[in-house]
């Protein structure tokens, strides 16, 4: 039954005849540098993808142990967008700040009377916002931890896979050159993309 489900899911994968470069990176820093260089020469972020999460892999391919080298040219390999460390930092700040704001706003609303003073308002912000900020900070750390675990899992399975859609031979060569310049391994082009 499980094999039938895997085959059914595989048959739903759509391929397009746009070549893509693929490579494997041993560190997040090398992969991130390659991503930024690709972006700086005009590759759109939607043309660059990474291997999906462990959950997505298990859903599409089952629970079998996998290596990055086995999935480089497997059209069934789930894809995900690259998320930079800066974006994760911004998300963490937004979560913590959002919780602080909500807690403070609730406390301030309780003090919306003509008799409330500036000192009472400041105290309400501190008392209402601080516990909420702690909750927000804890949730933000979870986001950062999940992001870190994703890359550690990829590296533990042989490296971080990255695919780059290319439009023509010139873009293929450029993508391969950039990926290799940032220590990409087994960098090559296949004639299709997902």
C-alpha positions in Angstrom: 0.0 0.0 0.0 2.8 2.5 0.9 4.5 1.9 -2.5 1.2 2.5 -4.3 0.8 5.8 -2.4 4.4 6.9 -3.2 3.9 6.0 -6.9 0.6 8.0 -7.0 2.3 11.0 -5.5 5.2 10.7 -7.9 2.9 10.6 -10.9 1.5 14.1 -9.8 4.9 15.8 -10.1 5.0 18.3 -13.0 8.2 18.8 -15.0 9.0 21.7 -17.3 11.7 21.8 -20.0 13.8 24.5 -18.4 17.3 23.3 -17.5 18.5 23.8 -13.9 21.9 23.7 -12.3 22.2 21.6 -9.1 24.9 21.5 -6.5 25.6 20.4 -3.0 27.1 22.6 -0.3 28.8 21.5 2.9 28.0 24.6 4.9 25.1 27.0 5.2 27.6 29.9 4.8 28.8 28.6 1.4 25.3 28.0 0.2 24.1 31.4 1.4 27.1 33.1 -0.4 26.2 31.3 -3.6 22.6 32.3 -3.2 23.5 36.0 -2.8 25.9 35.9 -5.8 23.3 34.3 -8.0 20.8 37.0 -7.0 23.4 39.7 -7.6 23.8 38.6 -11.3 20.0 38.6 -11.9 18.7 35.1 -10.9 15.2 35.6 -9.4 14.7 34.1 -5.9 11.9 32.0 -7.2 14.3 30.3 -9.6 16.5 29.1 -6.7 15.3 26.3 -4.5 16.5 24.0 -1.7 15.5 20.5 -0.6 12.3 20.5 1.4 12.0 19.7 5.0 12.3 16.2 6.5 8.5 16.1 6.8 8.1 17.0 3.1 10.6 14.3 2.2 8.9 11.6 4.2 5.5 12.6 2.7 6.8 12.4 -0.8 9.4 9.7 -0.6 8.6 7.7 2.5 10.8 7.2 5.5 13.7 5.7 3.7 17.2 7.1 4.7 18.4 9.5 2.0 21.6 11.1 0.9 21.8 14.5 -0.9 23.6 12.8 -3.8 20.6 10.5 -4.4 18.2 13.4 -4.7 20.1 15.8 -6.9 18.4 14.6 -10.1 15.3 13.1 -8.5 12.3 15.1 -9.8 10.2 13.8 -6.8 12.5 15.6 -4.3 10.4 18.2 -2.5 11.6 21.8 -2.9 11.6 24.8 -0.6 12.6 28.4 -0.9 15.8 29.7 0.6 15.3 31.7 3.8 18.3 33.9 4.9 19.6 34.3 8.4 18.6 38.0 8.1 15.0 37.1 7.3 14.9 34.7 10.3 16.3 37.5 12.5 13.6 39.8 11.2 10.9 37.2 11.8 12.2 36.6 15.4 12.2 40.4 16.1 8.7 40.7 14.6 7.4 37.8 16.8 8.9 39.2 20.0 7.9 42.8 19.2 4.4 41.8 18.2 3.8 40.0 21.4 5.2 43.0 23.4 2.9 45.4 21.4 -0.2 43.2 21.9 0.4 42.9 25.7 1.1 46.6 26.0 -2.0 47.6 24.0 -4.2 45.4 26.2 -2.8 47.0 29.3 -3.1 50.5 27.8 -6.7 49.9 26.9 -7.5 49.0 30.5 -6.2 52.5 31.5 -8.1 54.5 29.0 -9.8 56.8 31.5 -9.5 60.5 31.9 -7.9 60.0 35.2 -5.0 57.9 34.0 -1.6 59.5 34.2 1.5 59.2 32.0 3.2 57.3 34.8 0.3 54.8 35.0 0.5 54.4 31.2 4.2 53.7 31.3 3.7 51.2 34.1 0.9 49.5 32.1 3.2 49.1 29.1 5.9 47.6 31.2 3.6 45.3 33.2 1.5 44.2 30.2 4.2 44.1 27.6 7.0 42.4 29.4 5.3 38.9 29.9 4.1 39.0 26.3 7.6 39.9 25.1 9.0 36.9 27.0 6.4 34.6 25.3 7.3 36.2 21.9 11.0 35.7 22.5 10.5 32.0 23.4 8.4 31.5 20.2 11.0 33.4 18.2 13.8 31.2 19.5 11.8 28.2 18.3 11.7 29.6 14.8 15.5 30.1 14.9 16.1 26.6 16.3 13.9 25.0 13.6 15.8 26.9 10.9 19.2 25.7 12.3 17.9 22.1 12.6 16.8 22.1 9.0 20.3 22.9 7.8 22.0 20.6 10.3 19.7 17.8 9.0 20.6 18.6 5.4 24.4 18.6 6.1 24.0 15.3 8.1 22.5 13.7 5.0 25.4 14.7 2.7 25.0 18.5 2.2 22.6 21.3 1.3 21.0 20.7 -2.1 20.4 23.8 -4.2 18.7 24.0 -7.6 18.8 27.0 -9.9 16.5 27.3 -13.0 18.3 28.6 -16.0 16.9 30.0 -19.3 19.8 29.4 -21.6 23.3 28.1 -22.0 24.8 31.4 -20.8 22.8 31.3 -17.6 23.6 27.6 -17.1 27.3 28.3 -17.3 27.0 31.3 -14.9 25.0 29.4 -12.3 27.5 26.5 -12.4 30.5 28.9 -12.2 29.0 30.7 -9.1 28.0 27.4 -7.3 31.5 26.0 -7.9 33.1 29.2 -6.7 31.4 28.7 -3.4 32.6 25.1 -2.9 29.5 23.5 -4.5 30.1 19.8 -5.0 28.8 17.7 -7.9 27.6 20.9 -9.7 25.9 20.0 -13.0 22.9 20.8 -15.2 20.0 18.6 -16.0 17.5 19.5 -18.7 14.3 19.8 -16.7 13.0 21.5 -13.5 10.0 20.9 -11.2 
